[in-house]
Amino acid sequence: MIFTTVDHEAAEARHDIEKLLQLLPHRQRLPILCVKLEGASVSDAARRTGLSESAVKVGIHRGIKALAAKLRSMA
């Protein structure tokens, strides 16, 4: 039963994160997905998204900042 609870909580958390990420523009969402959730390097994320490495870094920074602001406003 412990694994079932953990699996359910992980799936629920993943769903919540996906919903929050949908609130972000494409240029912020994709870098966060690639680098922070999938563990890709910045250079790999740049190749996969078609963005420059700098744009990936900026997208992550701005996206996380925007998510934090959205979460604060929900609380």
N, CA, C and O atoms as CSV, one atom per row, in Angstrom:
chain,resi,resn,atom,element,x,y,z
A,1,MET,N,N,0.805,-1.200,0.000
A,1,MET,CA,C,0.000,0.000,0.000
A,1,MET,C,C,0.847,1.263,0.000
A,1,MET,O,O,0.405,2.287,-0.520
A,2,ILE,N,N,2.031,1.225,0.557
A,2,ILE,CA,C,2.875,2.407,0.606
A,2,ILE,C,C,3.211,2.873,-0.799
A,2,ILE,O,O,3.148,4.070,-1.081
A,3,PHE,N,N,3.569,1.942,-1.698
A,3,PHE,CA,C,3.929,2.321,-3.055
A,3,PHE,C,C,2.741,2.908,-3.798
A,3,PHE,O,O,2.904,3.836,-4.590
A,4,THR,N,N,1.563,2.387,-3.556
A,4,THR,CA,C,0.372,2.906,-4.212
A,4,THR,C,C,0.130,4.350,-3.807
A,4,THR,O,O,-0.195,5.182,-4.654
A,5,THR,N,N,0.280,4.658,-2.545
A,5,THR,CA,C,0.098,6.027,-2.061
A,5,THR,C,C,1.152,6.946,-2.657
A,5,THR,O,O,0.838,8.050,-3.103
A,6,VAL,N,N,2.390,6.497,-2.666
A,6,VAL,CA,C,3.479,7.298,-3.220
A,6,VAL,C,C,3.263,7.519,-4.712
A,6,VAL,O,O,3.425,8.637,-5.201
A,7,ASP,N,N,2.899,6.467,-5.438
A,7,ASP,CA,C,2.645,6.583,-6.870
A,7,ASP,C,C,1.505,7.550,-7.140
A,7,ASP,O,O,1.584,8.367,-8.058
A,8,HIS,N,N,0.451,7.464,-6.352
A,8,HIS,CA,C,-0.703,8.346,-6.528
A,8,HIS,C,C,-0.315,9.798,-6.256
A,8,HIS,O,O,-0.701,10.698,-7.003
A,9,GLU,N,N,0.441,10.021,-5.196
A,9,GLU,CA,C,0.872,11.380,-4.859
A,9,GLU,C,C,1.791,11.942,-5.937
A,9,GLU,O,O,1.690,13.117,-6.290
A,10,ALA,N,N,2.680,11.117,-6.457
A,10,ALA,CA,C,3.585,11.562,-7.519
A,10,ALA,C,C,2.803,11.911,-8.778
A,10,ALA,O,O,3.083,12.917,-9.429
A,11,ALA,N,N,1.828,11.083,-9.120
A,11,ALA,CA,C,1.002,11.351,-10.298
A,11,ALA,C,C,0.187,12.629,-10.112
A,11,ALA,O,O,0.025,13.412,-11.047
A,12,GLU,N,N,-0.314,12.829,-8.920
A,12,GLU,CA,C,-1.085,14.035,-8.613
A,12,GLU,C,C,-0.194,15.276,-8.709
A,12,GLU,O,O,-0.608,16.298,-9.257
A,13,ALA,N,N,1.010,15.189,-8.184
A,13,ALA,CA,C,1.950,16.309,-8.233
A,13,ALA,C,C,2.323,16.618,-9.679
A,13,ALA,O,O,2.381,17.782,-10.075
A,14,ARG,N,N,2.574,15.583,-10.458
A,14,ARG,CA,C,2.920,15.763,-11.882
A,14,ARG,C,C,1.781,16.467,-12.613
A,14,ARG,O,O,2.018,17.361,-13.426
A,15,HIS,N,N,0.554,16.065,-12.323
A,15,HIS,CA,C,-0.625,16.680,-12.950
A,15,HIS,C,C,-0.712,18.162,-12.572
A,15,HIS,O,O,-0.980,19.008,-13.425
A,16,ASP,N,N,-0.487,18.471,-11.300
A,16,ASP,CA,C,-0.533,19.858,-10.840
A,16,ASP,C,C,0.534,20.703,-11.528
A,16,ASP,O,O,0.269,21.833,-11.937
A,17,ILE,N,N,1.730,20.159,-11.652
A,17,ILE,CA,C,2.818,20.880,-12.315
A,17,ILE,C,C,2.487,21.113,-13.785
A,17,ILE,O,O,2.722,22.201,-14.311
A,18,GLU,N,N,1.948,20.101,-14.442
A,18,GLU,CA,C,1.582,20.249,-15.851
A,18,GLU,C,C,0.520,21.325,-16.036
A,18,GLU,O,O,0.578,22.094,-16.996
A,19,LYS,N,N,-0.456,21.386,-15.118
A,19,LYS,CA,C,-1.484,22.428,-15.192
A,19,LYS,C,C,-0.874,23.812,-15.027
A,19,LYS,O,O,-1.221,24.740,-15.758
A,20,LEU,N,N,0.039,23.951,-14.064
A,20,LEU,CA,C,0.693,25.243,-13.857
A,20,LEU,C,C,1.535,25.641,-15.066
A,20,LEU,O,O,1.523,26.801,-15.479
A,21,LEU,N,N,2.256,24.695,-15.627
A,21,LEU,CA,C,3.105,24.999,-16.775
A,21,LEU,C,C,2.293,25.440,-17.988
A,21,LEU,O,O,2.784,26.207,-18.816
A,22,GLN,N,N,1.062,24.967,-18.100
A,22,GLN,CA,C,0.206,25.371,-19.217
A,22,GLN,C,C,-0.124,26.857,-19.162
A,22,GLN,O,O,-0.530,27.441,-20.167
A,23,LEU,N,N,0.048,27.471,-17.996
A,23,LEU,CA,C,-0.214,28.900,-17.847
A,23,LEU,C,C,0.920,29.751,-18.429
A,23,LEU,O,O,0.756,30.953,-18.635
A,24,LEU,N,N,2.052,29.130,-18.688
A,24,LEU,CA,C,3.219,29.853,-19.181
A,24,LEU,C,C,3.262,29.883,-20.703
A,24,LEU,O,O,2.733,28.993,-21.368
A,25,PRO,N,N,3.896,30.914,-21.245
A,25,PRO,CA,C,4.118,30.937,-22.697
A,25,PRO,C,C,5.066,29.812,-23.116
A,25,PRO,O,O,5.863,29.322,-22.317
A,26,HIS,N,N,4.965,29.430,-24.339
A,26,HIS,CA,C,5.754,28.355,-24.948
A,26,HIS,C,C,7.253,28.524,-24.665
A,26,HIS,O,O,7.925,27.547,-24.335
A,27,ARG,N,N,7.781,29.738,-24.788
A,27,ARG,CA,C,9.224,30.002,-24.637
A,27,ARG,C,C,9.698,29.852,-23.195
A,27,ARG,O,O,10.902,29.799,-22.941
A,28,GLN,N,N,8.769,29.785,-22.256
A,28,GLN,CA,C,9.136,29.540,-20.860
A,28,GLN,C,C,8.837,28.094,-20.473
A,28,GLN,O,O,9.611,27.459,-19.757
A,29,ARG,N,N,7.721,27.590,-20.948
A,29,ARG,CA,C,7.292,26.234,-20.596
A,29,ARG,C,C,8.263,25.169,-21.101
A,29,ARG,O,O,8.666,24.289,-20.340
A,30,LEU,N,N,8.640,25.242,-22.373
A,30,LEU,CA,C,9.498,24.200,-22.948
A,30,LEU,C,C,10.869,24.099,-22.274
A,30,LEU,O,O,11.308,22.991,-21.966
A,31,PRO,N,N,11.557,25.219,-22.035
A,31,PRO,CA,C,12.846,25.090,-21.332
A,31,PRO,C,C,12.709,24.494,-19.934
A,31,PRO,O,O,13.553,23.702,-19.515
A,32,ILE,N,N,11.659,24.863,-19.212
A,32,ILE,CA,C,11.467,24.295,-17.869
A,32,ILE,C,C,11.217,22.794,-17.969
A,32,ILE,O,O,11.783,22.018,-17.199
A,33,LEU,N,N,10.381,22.384,-18.904
A,33,LEU,CA,C,10.120,20.951,-19.085
A,33,LEU,C,C,11.406,20.195,-19.397
A,33,LEU,O,O,11.706,19.178,-18.771
A,34,CYS,N,N,12.155,20.696,-20.361
A,34,CYS,CA,C,13.364,19.993,-20.795
A,34,CYS,C,C,14.428,19.936,-19.701
A,34,CYS,O,O,14.938,18.863,-19.380
A,35,VAL,N,N,14.755,21.087,-19.134
A,35,VAL,CA,C,15.888,21.161,-18.212
A,35,VAL,C,C,15.518,20.740,-16.801
A,35,VAL,O,O,16.202,19.910,-16.202
A,36,LYS,N,N,14.458,21.293,-16.269
A,36,LYS,CA,C,14.134,21.064,-14.858
A,36,LYS,C,C,13.383,19.756,-14.619
A,36,LYS,O,O,13.592,19.108,-13.593
A,37,LEU,N,N,12.524,19.363,-15.534
A,37,LEU,CA,C,11.746,18.145,-15.304
A,37,LEU,C,C,12.331,16.907,-15.979
A,37,LEU,O,O,12.254,15.806,-15.433
A,38,GLU,N,N,12.912,17.082,-17.160
A,38,GLU,CA,C,13.465,15.929,-17.872
A,38,GLU,C,C,14.966,15.763,-17.652
A,38,GLU,O,O,15.533,14.725,-17.991
A,39,GLY,N,N,15.616,16.790,-17.081
A,39,GLY,CA,C,17.034,16.694,-16.768
A,39,GLY,C,C,17.977,16.931,-17.929
A,39,GLY,O,O,19.153,16.578,-17.845
A,40,ALA,N,N,17.493,17.518,-19.009
A,40,ALA,CA,C,18.350,17.798,-20.155
A,40,ALA,C,C,19.301,18.952,-19.825
A,40,ALA,O,O,19.016,19.773,-18.953
A,41,SER,N,N,20.409,19.003,-20.520
A,41,SER,CA,C,21.323,20.129,-20.367
A,41,SER,C,C,20.732,21.341,-21.094
A,41,SER,O,O,19.812,21.210,-21.901
A,42,VAL,N,N,21.271,22.502,-20.794
A,42,VAL,CA,C,20.805,23.725,-21.465
A,42,VAL,C,C,21.071,23.625,-22.964
A,42,VAL,O,O,20.219,24.000,-23.770
A,43,SER,N,N,22.238,23.124,-23.340
A,43,SER,CA,C,22.555,23.009,-24.772
A,43,SER,C,C,21.634,22.007,-25.465
A,43,SER,O,O,21.206,22.239,-26.596
A,44,ASP,N,N,21.328,20.907,-24.802
A,44,ASP,CA,C,20.405,19.925,-25.375
A,44,ASP,C,C,19.006,20.527,-25.503
A,44,ASP,O,O,18.336,20.337,-26.518
A,45,ALA,N,N,18.570,21.249,-24.481
A,45,ALA,CA,C,17.254,21.893,-24.530
A,45,ALA,C,C,17.196,22.915,-25.660
A,45,ALA,O,O,16.170,23.050,-26.326
A,46,ALA,N,N,18.286,23.628,-25.875
A,46,ALA,CA,C,18.333,24.603,-26.966
A,46,ALA,C,C,18.165,23.910,-28.313
A,46,ALA,O,O,17.414,24.378,-29.168
A,47,ARG,N,N,18.860,22.804,-28.498
A,47,ARG,CA,C,18.720,22.050,-29.760
A,47,ARG,C,C,17.300,21.523,-29.925
A,47,ARG,O,O,16.735,21.596,-31.016
A,48,ARG,N,N,16.727,21.000,-28.862
A,48,ARG,CA,C,15.385,20.395,-28.941
A,48,ARG,C,C,14.290,21.423,-29.163
A,48,ARG,O,O,13.299,21.134,-29.834
A,49,THR,N,N,14.454,22.621,-28.610
A,49,THR,CA,C,13.403,23.630,-28.700
A,49,THR,C,C,13.605,24.614,-29.842
A,49,THR,O,O,12.675,25.326,-30.220
A,50,GLY,N,N,14.815,24.658,-30.393
A,50,GLY,CA,C,15.109,25.628,-31.436
A,50,GLY,C,C,15.435,27.005,-30.883
A,50,GLY,O,O,15.545,27.969,-31.640
A,51,LEU,N,N,15.590,27.104,-29.566
A,51,LEU,CA,C,15.953,28.361,-28.925
A,51,LEU,C,C,17.463,28.407,-28.727
A,51,LEU,O,O,18.126,27.369,-28.751
A,52,SER,N,N,18.005,29.595,-28.532
A,52,SER,CA,C,19.427,29.699,-28.199
A,52,SER,C,C,19.614,29.268,-26.748
A,52,SER,O,O,18.652,29.211,-25.983
A,53,GLU,N,N,20.846,28.968,-26.376
A,53,GLU,CA,C,21.121,28.595,-24.986
A,53,GLU,C,C,20.749,29.731,-24.047
A,53,GLU,O,O,20.207,29.502,-22.966
A,54,SER,N,N,21.040,30.945,-24.464
A,54,SER,CA,C,20.687,32.114,-23.657
A,54,SER,C,C,19.169,32.210,-23.476
A,54,SER,O,O,18.691,32.496,-22.379
A,55,ALA,N,N,18.415,31.971,-24.548
A,55,ALA,CA,C,16.951,32.033,-24.471
A,55,ALA,C,C,16.400,30.937,-23.560
A,55,ALA,O,O,15.396,31.142,-22.880
A,56,VAL,N,N,17.049,29.782,-23.545
A,56,VAL,CA,C,16.632,28.697,-22.647
A,56,VAL,C,C,16.821,29.134,-21.196
A,56,VAL,O,O,15.922,28.968,-20.372
A,57,LYS,N,N,17.983,29.690,-20.889
A,57,LYS,CA,C,18.262,30.142,-19.524
A,57,LYS,C,C,17.293,31.233,-19.092
A,57,LYS,O,O,16.769,31.205,-17.979
A,58,VAL,N,N,17.061,32.190,-19.977
A,58,VAL,CA,C,16.142,33.292,-19.673
A,58,VAL,C,C,14.720,32.751,-19.506
A,58,VAL,O,O,13.996,33.166,-18.601
A,59,GLY,N,N,14.327,31.834,-20.373
A,59,GLY,CA,C,12.985,31.242,-20.291
A,59,GLY,C,C,12.762,30.524,-18.970
A,59,GLY,O,O,11.692,30.633,-18.370
A,60,ILE,N,N,13.768,29.793,-18.521
A,60,ILE,CA,C,13.665,29.097,-17.234
A,60,ILE,C,C,13.534,30.107,-16.103
A,60,ILE,O,O,12.662,29.976,-15.244
A,61,HIS,N,N,14.392,31.101,-16.104
A,61,HIS,CA,C,14.368,32.104,-15.044
A,61,HIS,C,C,13.016,32.834,-14.996
A,61,HIS,O,O,12.399,32.948,-13.937
A,62,ARG,N,N,12.573,33.319,-16.142
A,62,ARG,CA,C,11.317,34.065,-16.184
A,62,ARG,C,C,10.123,33.165,-15.890
A,62,ARG,O,O,9.169,33.591,-15.237
A,63,GLY,N,N,10.170,31.932,-16.364
A,63,GLY,CA,C,9.072,30.999,-16.132
A,63,GLY,C,C,8.917,30.647,-14.667
A,63,GLY,O,O,7.802,30.622,-14.147
A,64,ILE,N,N,10.023,30.377,-13.999
A,64,ILE,CA,C,9.962,30.048,-12.573
A,64,ILE,C,C,9.493,31.260,-11.775
A,64,ILE,O,O,8.725,31.128,-10.822
A,65,LYS,N,N,9.959,32.430,-12.170
A,65,LYS,CA,C,9.528,33.662,-11.502
A,65,LYS,C,C,8.013,33.864,-11.689
A,65,LYS,O,O,7.314,34.231,-10.744
A,66,ALA,N,N,7.517,33.625,-12.894
A,66,ALA,CA,C,6.084,33.773,-13.170
A,66,ALA,C,C,5.270,32.740,-12.394
A,66,ALA,O,O,4.203,33.062,-11.871
A,67,LEU,N,N,5.759,31.509,-12.316
A,67,LEU,CA,C,5.054,30.472,-11.558
A,67,LEU,C,C,4.996,30.813,-10.073
A,67,LEU,O,O,3.974,30.604,-9.420
A,68,ALA,N,N,6.096,31.339,-9.545
A,68,ALA,CA,C,6.117,31.733,-8.128
A,68,ALA,C,C,5.084,32.829,-7.862
A,68,ALA,O,O,4.384,32.800,-6.850
A,69,ALA,N,N,4.996,33.785,-8.771
A,69,ALA,CA,C,4.022,34.864,-8.602
A,69,ALA,C,C,2.589,34.326,-8.664
A,69,ALA,O,O,1.730,34.753,-7.893
A,70,LYS,N,N,2.338,33.397,-9.574
A,70,LYS,CA,C,1.003,32.795,-9.691
A,70,LYS,C,C,0.649,32.013,-8.427
A,70,LYS,O,O,-0.483,32.079,-7.947
A,71,LEU,N,N,1.601,31.287,-7.902
A,71,LEU,CA,C,1.358,30.502,-6.682
A,71,LEU,C,C,1.114,31.412,-5.492
A,71,LEU,O,O,0.256,31.121,-4.659
A,72,ARG,N,N,1.858,32.513,-5.399
A,72,ARG,CA,C,1.630,33.462,-4.306
A,72,ARG,C,C,0.232,34.064,-4.391
A,72,ARG,O,O,-0.427,34.263,-3.371
A,73,SER,N,N,-0.214,34.353,-5.606
A,73,SER,CA,C,-1.551,34.952,-5.748
A,73,SER,C,C,-2.671,33.951,-5.459
A,73,SER,O,O,-3.791,34.351,-5.140
A,74,MET,N,N,-2.375,32.653,-5.569
A,74,MET,CA,C,-3.372,31.621,-5.281
A,74,MET,C,C,-3.504,31.382,-3.781
A,74,MET,O,O,-4.542,30.915,-3.312
A,75,ALA,N,N,-2.451,31.701,-3.030
A,75,ALA,CA,C,-2.431,31.410,-1.579
A,75,ALA,C,C,-3.240,32.393,-0.776
A,75,ALA,O,O,-3.315,32.277,0.447
